[in-house]
Amino acid sequence: MKILVASNNAKKLRELQRILDQAGISGVELLPLSEVPSYAEPVEDGRTFADNALIKARAGVANSGLATIADDSGLEVAELNGMPGVLSARWSGGHGDDEANNELLLAQMGDVPEKRRGAAFVSVCALVLPDGREFVEEGRWEGHLLRGPRGLGGFGYDPLFLPDEETTGGRSAAELSPEEKDALSHRGKALSALVPRIADAAAQG
Protein backbone atom coordinates (compact mmCIF):
# COMPACT_ATOMS: atom_id res chain seq x y z
CA MET A 1 0.00 0.00 0.00
CA LYS A 2 1.28 3.43 -0.93
CA ILE A 3 0.64 6.33 1.42
CA LEU A 4 1.39 9.90 0.47
CA VAL A 5 2.93 11.96 3.24
CA ALA A 6 1.90 15.51 2.39
CA SER A 7 5.34 16.97 3.03
CA ASN A 8 8.80 17.14 1.49
CA ASN A 9 10.38 17.23 4.94
CA ALA A 10 12.64 14.17 4.90
CA LYS A 11 12.83 14.15 8.70
CA LYS A 12 9.06 13.72 8.98
CA LEU A 13 9.13 10.81 6.54
CA ARG A 14 11.93 9.10 8.44
CA GLU A 15 10.13 9.63 11.73
CA LEU A 16 6.95 7.97 10.46
CA GLN A 17 8.96 5.15 8.87
CA ARG A 18 10.72 4.45 12.19
CA ILE A 19 7.38 4.37 14.00
CA LEU A 20 5.90 1.94 11.45
CA ASP A 21 9.01 -0.24 11.66
CA GLN A 22 8.89 -0.32 15.46
CA ALA A 23 5.21 -1.29 15.30
CA GLY A 24 6.01 -4.13 12.90
CA ILE A 25 3.90 -2.64 10.10
CA SER A 26 5.01 -3.91 6.70
CA GLY A 27 3.65 -3.52 3.20
CA VAL A 28 3.44 0.26 3.44
CA GLU A 29 5.44 2.50 1.11
CA LEU A 30 5.65 6.14 2.16
CA LEU A 31 5.87 8.71 -0.62
CA PRO A 32 6.82 12.38 -0.25
CA LEU A 33 5.12 15.05 -2.32
CA SER A 34 8.09 15.05 -4.68
CA GLU A 35 7.19 11.55 -5.88
CA VAL A 36 3.66 12.33 -7.08
CA PRO A 37 2.58 14.71 -9.85
CA SER A 38 2.84 18.23 -8.52
CA TYR A 39 -0.27 20.10 -7.52
CA ALA A 40 -1.02 23.47 -6.03
CA GLU A 41 -0.55 23.31 -2.30
CA PRO A 42 -3.75 24.21 -0.48
CA VAL A 43 -3.99 27.36 1.59
CA GLU A 44 -3.65 26.44 5.26
CA ASP A 45 -6.30 28.83 6.50
CA GLY A 46 -7.71 26.68 9.28
CA ARG A 47 -8.08 28.05 12.79
CA THR A 48 -6.78 24.89 14.43
CA PHE A 49 -4.07 22.31 13.85
CA ALA A 50 -6.77 19.74 13.01
CA ASP A 51 -8.29 22.04 10.38
CA ASN A 52 -4.96 22.49 8.62
CA ALA A 53 -3.95 18.82 8.83
CA LEU A 54 -7.24 17.82 7.19
CA ILE A 55 -6.92 20.50 4.51
CA LYS A 56 -3.55 19.09 3.49
CA ALA A 57 -4.55 15.43 3.71
CA ARG A 58 -7.75 15.94 1.71
CA ALA A 59 -5.82 17.81 -0.99
CA GLY A 60 -3.34 14.93 -1.19
CA VAL A 61 -6.09 12.38 -1.76
CA ALA A 62 -7.93 14.58 -4.26
CA ASN A 63 -4.82 15.17 -6.36
CA SER A 64 -3.02 11.83 -6.09
CA GLY A 65 -5.75 9.28 -5.45
CA LEU A 66 -3.59 7.88 -2.66
CA ALA A 67 -4.26 7.57 1.04
CA THR A 68 -2.61 10.64 2.56
CA ILE A 69 -1.16 11.54 5.92
CA ALA A 70 -0.63 15.17 6.83
CA ASP A 71 0.24 16.91 10.02
CA ASP A 72 0.05 20.38 11.37
CA SER A 73 2.04 21.21 14.41
CA GLY A 74 3.44 24.06 16.37
CA LEU A 75 4.41 25.49 19.70
CA GLU A 76 1.88 26.80 22.19
CA VAL A 77 3.31 29.17 24.80
CA ALA A 78 1.10 29.77 27.82
CA GLU A 79 2.43 33.29 28.40
CA LEU A 80 1.47 34.20 24.81
CA ASN A 81 -2.08 32.83 25.16
CA GLY A 82 -1.22 29.73 23.16
CA MET A 83 0.65 31.47 20.37
CA PRO A 84 2.54 31.01 18.07
CA GLY A 85 0.17 28.02 17.63
CA VAL A 86 -0.89 27.50 14.02
CA LEU A 87 1.38 30.43 13.08
CA SER A 88 4.51 28.74 14.44
CA ALA A 89 6.22 28.19 11.07
CA ARG A 90 5.74 31.82 10.04
CA TRP A 91 5.89 33.58 13.41
CA SER A 92 8.56 36.02 12.23
CA GLY A 93 6.73 36.79 8.98
CA GLY A 94 8.40 34.43 6.50
CA HIS A 95 7.61 30.73 6.29
CA GLY A 96 9.99 28.17 7.75
CA ASP A 97 12.75 30.56 8.88
CA ASP A 98 13.64 28.68 12.06
CA GLU A 99 16.38 31.04 13.17
CA ALA A 100 14.25 34.16 12.79
CA ASN A 101 11.27 32.49 14.50
CA ASN A 102 13.43 31.42 17.44
CA GLU A 103 15.01 34.85 17.80
CA LEU A 104 11.64 36.58 17.81
CA LEU A 105 10.20 34.19 20.38
CA LEU A 106 13.22 34.62 22.65
CA ALA A 107 12.89 38.40 22.41
CA GLN A 108 9.18 38.27 23.24
CA MET A 109 9.85 36.06 26.26
CA GLY A 110 13.02 37.82 27.36
CA ASP A 111 11.72 39.21 30.68
CA VAL A 112 9.34 36.38 31.52
CA PRO A 113 10.36 34.52 34.72
CA GLU A 114 11.01 30.80 34.74
CA LYS A 115 7.71 29.89 36.40
CA ARG A 116 5.78 31.43 33.48
CA ARG A 117 7.79 29.91 30.62
CA GLY A 118 5.57 26.85 30.20
CA ALA A 119 5.08 25.63 26.65
CA ALA A 120 3.90 22.59 24.74
CA PHE A 121 4.52 21.24 21.29
CA VAL A 122 1.24 20.15 19.71
CA SER A 123 0.81 17.98 16.63
CA VAL A 124 -2.36 16.86 14.91
CA CYS A 125 -1.97 14.13 12.29
CA ALA A 126 -4.71 13.28 9.84
CA LEU A 127 -5.09 10.17 7.71
CA VAL A 128 -7.55 10.51 4.84
CA LEU A 129 -8.37 7.48 2.70
CA PRO A 130 -9.61 7.49 -0.90
CA ASP A 131 -12.94 6.03 0.25
CA GLY A 132 -13.57 9.16 2.30
CA ARG A 133 -12.74 7.88 5.74
CA GLU A 134 -10.84 10.34 7.92
CA PHE A 135 -8.91 9.81 11.14
CA VAL A 136 -7.39 12.53 13.31
CA GLU A 137 -5.07 12.16 16.29
CA GLU A 138 -3.42 14.75 18.55
CA GLY A 139 -0.20 14.54 20.50
CA ARG A 140 1.19 16.97 23.10
CA TRP A 141 4.68 17.33 24.52
CA GLU A 142 4.86 19.48 27.63
CA GLY A 143 7.88 21.48 28.72
CA HIS A 144 9.14 25.03 28.98
CA LEU A 145 11.18 27.56 27.03
CA LEU A 146 14.90 27.93 27.52
CA ARG A 147 16.59 31.33 27.39
CA GLY A 148 18.83 30.36 24.49
CA PRO A 149 19.18 27.57 21.94
CA ARG A 150 20.78 24.26 22.84
CA GLY A 151 21.71 21.47 20.45
CA LEU A 152 21.98 21.08 16.69
CA GLY A 153 19.45 18.30 16.08
CA GLY A 154 15.77 18.49 15.28
CA PHE A 155 14.23 21.52 13.62
CA GLY A 156 11.89 24.41 14.33
CA TYR A 157 11.76 25.40 17.98
CA ASP A 158 13.49 22.22 19.21
CA PRO A 159 16.63 24.06 20.44
CA LEU A 160 14.48 26.27 22.71
CA PHE A 161 12.29 23.54 24.19
CA LEU A 162 13.17 21.76 27.43
CA PRO A 163 10.87 18.74 27.78
CA ASP A 164 9.36 18.03 31.20
CA GLU A 165 11.10 14.63 31.03
CA GLU A 166 14.47 16.44 30.94
CA THR A 167 13.99 18.62 34.02
CA THR A 168 16.99 16.98 35.67
CA GLY A 169 18.99 16.06 32.56
CA GLY A 170 18.58 19.47 31.02
CA ARG A 171 18.67 18.39 27.38
CA SER A 172 16.66 20.34 24.84
CA ALA A 173 14.56 18.60 22.21
CA ALA A 174 17.41 19.31 19.78
CA GLU A 175 19.81 17.29 21.95
CA LEU A 176 17.76 14.10 22.06
CA SER A 177 18.42 11.17 19.74
CA PRO A 178 15.81 10.52 17.04
CA GLU A 179 14.64 7.44 18.94
CA GLU A 180 14.27 9.37 22.21
CA LYS A 181 12.37 12.11 20.44
CA ASP A 182 10.02 9.61 18.77
CA ALA A 183 9.11 8.17 22.16
CA LEU A 184 8.35 11.56 23.69
CA SER A 185 7.43 14.02 20.99
CA HIS A 186 4.07 15.43 20.06
CA ARG A 187 4.34 14.22 16.46
CA GLY A 188 5.56 10.80 17.58
CA LYS A 189 2.52 10.47 19.86
CA ALA A 190 0.08 11.56 17.16
CA LEU A 191 1.63 9.33 14.50
CA SER A 192 1.78 6.38 16.87
CA ALA A 193 -1.93 6.81 17.58
CA LEU A 194 -2.57 6.53 13.83
CA VAL A 195 -0.62 3.26 13.49
CA PRO A 196 -3.67 0.99 14.05
CA ARG A 197 -5.57 2.90 11.35
CA ILE A 198 -2.64 2.57 8.96
CA ALA A 199 -2.38 -1.14 9.73
CA ASP A 200 -6.08 -1.65 9.05
CA ALA A 201 -5.88 0.24 5.77
CA ALA A 202 -2.82 -1.75 4.67
CA ALA A 203 -4.55 -5.01 5.54
CA GLN A 204 -7.53 -4.04 3.40
CA GLY A 205 -5.24 -3.28 0.49
Secondary structure, DSSP 8 states (H G I E B T S, - for coil): -EEEES---HHHHHHHHHHHHHTT--S-EEE-GGGS----------SSHHHHHHHHHHHHHHHH-SEEEEEEEEEEEGGGTT-BGGGGGGTTSSSS-HHHHHHHHHHHTTT--GGG-EEEEEEEEEEE-TTS-EEEEEEEEEEEE-SS---SSS-TTGGGEEEGGGTTT---GGGS-HHHHHHH-HHHHHHHHHHHHHHHHHHT-
